[in-house]
Amino acid sequence: MKRKLSLLLAVVMILSSFSFVFADEDFNVPAFLKKNGILVGNDDGDLMLDENLLRKDAVVLLARLLDKEDEAESFEMEGYPTFTDLAGNPYYNAFLAWAEYNEYFVGRPDGSFGYNDNLEAVEYALVLLRALGYVNGDKADEWGKAWDT
């Protein structure tokens, strides 16, 4: 499990810099992620690697990494999600409720989730650190130490 999360963090950092350097030149990261069901792509099978990762899609990606996609997809908890901008595709609502309940994702200061916003690499690093239990409760400190952690 931690190996998968570590791999995703590495992939996020790599994709954010668009620098593809690997010790093994034959290792195909997109093929590996697709084979393991972490990235599935659109209806045509396109992984859309040239597109920015949206916050709503990052939640689904996290559930897959944690091998909790079924749990997240069917998650129901009264009062969740509490985000104010959920007018998009209802497919994501259970995932968002699961991620908010487990405190993997937090909303914006205005109460929104940022449903269609691009996810920055440092933001996803923080999500992964939260999922692995590497947080101390101080949000400012989390941001300041994300890359070092």
Buried (B, 14 or more C-beta within 10 A) or exposed (E): EEEBBEBBBEBBBBBBEEEEEEEEEEEEBEEEBBEEEBBEEEEEEEBEEEEEBBBBBBBBBBBBBBEBBEEBBEBEEEEBBEBEBBEBEEEBBBBBBBBBBBEBBBBEEEEEBBBEBEBBBBBBBBBBBBBBEEBEEEEEEBEEBBEEB
